């Protein structure tokens, strides 16, 4: 049995198993050989999920047929009924080449609709043999399971649309569209002198959301590293414009550091004028690999800071493993320290 995972992606199709179960249940209930969920794509119907044991050569997920060849359009237009007990008793079905070429002896099909009411595709069962026992009650069962499948399909479509929106927005941000870099001064409290700048990202695209949301969503669609490195590359390009003695503090996730992408993004810059702030809002996947990458950066002269110590996953044990040159305390630990 095939399912929707290949179409929507595993993360987008939490209901794929439900659609598979619906198809198999209906196929067994009706005593049919084939059950499938299809999607109309242009002038084709594409089979997205299939229950047809032993008939993989005839039909499988991803296969497609011209809409003019199959029954779908004719059922929607009323030229064929949704429930056909015996195709030999339907004059219009006999004119269709698919009836004898598959062959199709009995057929039950109902449309699956998107949330906006448009037709997504068809929920269908068929058999090479006539089935005179089919009743209107069987059609009602088909409609019930088609509605269940429609709910799952629409959830998958909504998830895919969301991923597409995030991907498009992130790719635009990677190109620098709607992204501004701001440089937050870092001061020596004794001398009050500016010693460096933390580089922060500000996103202007609608809907407005904070940088933490942007980077989290970018990671969700597999573009987190690319977005981080785009910001880092832009940031280090201004390093030469800063007076000697001032440094830049750059943020990067453990994953971006582990992969070596951060090191590539700062290539050509003086690492002695850089501080890497390891953002600790996610668990470190490979501590040994991260430590190895950090050691290479330190050897080149770069300093390492732990960001937001006291928040997220930046616990004491993690801080000890990172061996940072700088520990940035989360504001929750320092707020009102002058009064308490």
C-alpha positions in Angstrom: 0.0 0.0 0.0 1.3 3.4 -0.9 0.8 6.6 1.1 1.0 10.4 1.0 4.4 10.8 2.5 6.2 11.0 -0.8 3.9 13.8 -1.9 3.6 16.0 1.1 6.8 15.0 2.9 6.7 13.1 6.2 6.5 16.3 8.2 3.5 17.6 6.2 1.4 14.5 6.1 0.5 13.4 9.7 -2.7 11.9 8.2 -1.1 9.7 5.6 -1.7 6.6 7.7 -5.3 7.6 8.1 -5.9 7.9 4.4 -4.2 4.6 3.8 -6.5 3.0 6.5 -9.6 4.7 4.9 -8.7 3.3 1.5 -8.1 -0.2 2.7 -11.2 -0.2 4.9 -13.5 0.9 2.0 -11.9 -1.5 -0.5 -12.4 -4.5 1.8 -16.0 -3.3 2.7 -17.0 -3.1 -0.9 -15.0 -6.3 -2.0 -13.1 -4.3 -4.6 -9.6 -4.9 -5.9 -8.4 -1.3 -6.1 -8.9 1.8 -4.0 -7.1 5.1 -4.4 -7.0 8.8 -3.7 -6.1 10.9 -6.7 -5.2 14.6 -7.3 -6.1 16.6 -10.4 -2.9 18.2 -11.6 -3.3 20.1 -14.9 -4.8 17.6 -17.4 -3.9 14.5 -15.4 -5.1 12.6 -12.4 -2.2 11.6 -10.2 -2.6 8.7 -7.7 -1.4 10.0 -4.3 -2.4 7.0 -2.1 -3.3 3.5 -3.3 -4.6 0.3 -1.8 -4.3 -2.5 -4.4 -2.5 -5.6 -3.1 -0.6 -7.4 -5.8 -1.5 -4.9 -8.4 1.6 -2.6 -8.3 2.1 -3.1 -12.0 -1.3 -1.6 -12.7 -1.4 1.2 -10.2 0.9 2.7 -7.6 1.4 6.1 -5.9 2.9 8.7 -8.3 1.4 7.1 -11.4 -0.7 9.5 -13.6 -3.3 9.2 -16.2 -4.9 11.8 -18.5 -8.2 13.1 -17.2 -9.8 12.5 -20.5 -9.0 8.8 -20.2 -10.4 8.1 -16.7 -14.0 8.5 -15.4 -13.3 11.4 -13.1 -14.5 14.3 -15.2 -17.5 12.4 -16.4 -18.6 11.6 -12.9 -18.2 15.3 -11.9 -20.2 16.4 -15.0 -22.9 13.9 -14.3 -22.3 11.8 -17.4 -21.5 8.8 -15.2 -23.0 8.0 -11.8 -20.9 7.9 -8.7 -21.8 4.2 -8.1 -21.7 1.8 -11.1 -22.6 -1.8 -10.2 -22.0 -3.0 -13.8 -20.2 -0.9 -16.4 -21.8 -3.0 -19.2 -25.2 -1.5 -18.2 -23.8 2.1 -18.6 -23.8 3.1 -22.3 -21.4 6.0 -21.7 -19.0 3.8 -19.7 -18.8 1.4 -22.7 -17.6 4.2 -24.9 -14.6 4.8 -22.7 -11.4 2.9 -23.7 -10.4 2.5 -20.0 -13.5 0.3 -19.3 -12.2 -2.6 -21.4 -8.4 -1.8 -21.2 -8.1 -2.0 -17.4 -10.8 -3.5 -17.3 -13.5 -2.0 -15.1 -16.5 -4.0 -14.2 -17.7 -2.0 -11.2 -16.8 1.5 -9.9 -17.6 3.8 -7.0 -16.1 7.3 -6.8 -16.7 10.5 -4.9 -14.9 13.9 -5.2 -12.5 15.1 -2.5 -12.6 18.8 -2.1 -10.2 21.4 -0.8 -11.1 23.8 2.0 -12.2 26.4 -0.5 -14.7 24.0 -2.1 -12.7 23.3 -5.3 -12.1 19.7 -6.3 -8.8 18.2 -5.2 -9.3 14.8 -6.8 -11.3 11.6 -6.3 -11.7 8.9 -3.7 -12.3 5.8 -5.7 -12.8 2.0 -5.7 -13.0 -0.3 -8.7 -13.0 -3.9 -9.6 -12.7 -5.8 -12.9 -15.9 -7.6 -12.0 -19.4 -6.3 -11.8 -20.8 -6.1 -8.3 -24.6 -6.2 -8.2 -24.6 -6.1 -4.4 -23.5 -2.4 -4.3 -26.1 -0.1 -2.7 -26.7 3.5 -2.0 -25.6 2.7 1.6 -22.2 1.7 0.2 -22.0 5.1 -1.6 -22.7 6.8 1.8 -19.8 4.8 3.3 -17.5 6.0 0.5 -18.6 9.6 1.1 -17.9 9.2 4.8 -14.3 7.9 4.3 -13.8 10.4 1.5 -14.6 13.2 3.9 -12.2 11.8 6.4 -9.5 11.7 3.7 -10.4 15.2 2.7 -9.7 16.5 6.2 -6.3 14.9 6.2 -5.5 16.1 2.7 -6.4 19.7 3.6 -4.3 19.5 6.7 -1.4 18.4 4.5 -2.1 21.1 2.0 -2.2 23.8 4.7 1.1 22.5 6.1 2.7 22.4 2.7 1.5 25.9 1.9 2.9 27.1 5.2 6.3 25.5 4.4 6.2 27.1 0.9 5.5 30.5 2.4 8.3 30.1 5.0 10.7 28.9 2.3 10.0 31.8 0.0 10.3 34.4 2.7 13.6 32.8 4.0 15.1 32.6 0.6 14.3 36.3 0.1 15.9 37.1 3.4 19.0 35.1 2.4 19.3 37.3 -0.6 19.2 40.3 1.8 15.6 41.4 1.0 13.8 42.9 4.0 16.7 42.3 6.4 18.6 45.0 8.2 21.7 44.5 10.4 21.9 46.6 13.6 25.0 46.9 15.6 24.4 47.0 19.4 27.3 48.6 21.3 29.2 46.6 23.9 30.7 48.8 26.5 33.3 48.4 29.2 31.5 49.4 32.4 34.7 50.7 34.0 35.8 53.1 31.2 32.4 53.5 29.6 34.2 53.0 26.3 32.7 51.0 23.4 34.7 47.8 22.8 32.7 46.1 20.2 29.3 45.5 18.6 26.9 42.6 18.7 25.4 42.2 15.2 21.6 41.6 15.3 19.1 41.0 12.5 15.9 42.8 12.0 13.3 41.6 9.5 10.8 44.0 8.0 8.7 41.5 5.9 5.1 41.0 6.8 3.7 39.6 8.9 6.2 41.1 11.4 7.8 38.6 13.7 10.9 38.6 15.8 14.4 37.3 14.7 14.0 34.2 16.9 10.9 33.2 15.0 12.6 33.8 11.6 15.6 31.7 12.5 13.4 28.9 14.0 11.2 28.8 10.9 14.2 28.8 8.6 15.6 25.8 10.5 12.2 24.1 10.2 12.4 24.2 6.4 16.1 23.3 6.2 17.4 26.8 5.6 18.5 27.8 9.1 22.2 27.4 8.3 21.9 29.4 5.1 20.1 32.3 6.8 22.6 32.4 9.7 25.5 32.4 7.3 24.0 35.1 5.1 23.8 37.3 8.1 27.3 36.5 9.3 28.8 37.1 5.8 27.1 40.5 5.6 28.3 41.3 9.1 32.0 40.5 8.6 32.0 42.6 5.4 31.9 45.8 7.5 34.7 44.7 9.9 37.3 46.6 8.0 35.3 49.8 8.4 35.5 49.6 12.2 38.3 51.4 14.1 41.1 49.1 15.1 40.5 47.5 18.5 36.8 47.1 18.0 35.3 43.6 17.5 32.1 42.1 16.2 30.1 39.6 18.2 28.2 37.2 15.9 25.4 34.7 16.7 25.3 31.1 15.3 23.6 28.0 16.3 25.5 24.9 17.4 24.4 23.1 14.2 25.9 25.8 12.0 29.2 25.8 13.9 29.4 22.0 13.9 28.9 21.7 10.1 31.8 24.1 9.5 29.5 26.6 7.8 30.3 29.4 10.3 34.0 29.0 9.6 33.4 29.3 5.9 31.2 32.3 6.4 33.9 34.3 8.2 36.7 33.2 5.8 38.9 36.2 5.0 38.0 38.1 8.2 40.4 38.6 11.1 39.2 36.0 13.7 40.9 38.0 16.5 38.3 40.7 16.0 35.4 38.3 16.2 33.4 36.7 19.1 31.1 33.8 18.3 28.0 33.7 20.5 26.7 30.1 20.5 23.0 30.4 20.8 21.8 27.8 23.2 18.1 27.6 22.5 18.4 24.1 21.1 20.1 20.9 22.4 23.5 20.2 21.0 23.3 17.2 18.7 26.9 16.3 18.7 29.0 17.7 21.5 32.2 16.2 20.4 31.9 17.6 16.9 30.9 21.0 18.2 33.9 21.1 20.6 36.2 20.1 17.7 34.9 23.0 15.5 35.2 25.5 18.4 38.8 24.4 19.1 39.7 25.2 15.5 38.1 28.6 15.7 39.9 29.3 19.0 43.2 28.3 17.5 42.7 30.9 14.8 42.2 33.6 17.5 38.4 33.8 17.7 36.7 34.1 21.1 33.7 32.0 22.1 30.8 33.2 24.2 27.8 31.4 25.6 24.6 33.4 24.9 21.7 33.6 27.4 23.3 31.5 30.1 20.5 30.6 32.5 17.9 30.2 29.8 17.1 27.5 27.3 19.7 24.7 27.3 22.6 26.8 28.5 23.0 25.0 31.8 26.2 24.8 33.8 27.3 21.4 32.4 26.8 22.7 28.9 28.8 25.9 29.7 31.6 23.8 31.1 31.7 21.6 28.0 31.9 24.7 25.7 34.7 26.3 27.7 33.7 29.8 26.7 35.8 32.9 26.9 32.7 35.0 27.7 29.5 34.1 29.5 26.5 36.3 28.7 24.1 36.0 31.5 20.4 36.0 30.7 18.7 39.2 31.8 16.5 37.2 34.1 19.6 36.6 36.3 20.7 40.2 36.3 17.5 42.2 36.3 17.2 44.5 39.4 20.7 43.4 40.5 21.3 47.0 41.6 18.5 46.8 44.1 18.7 43.1 45.2 
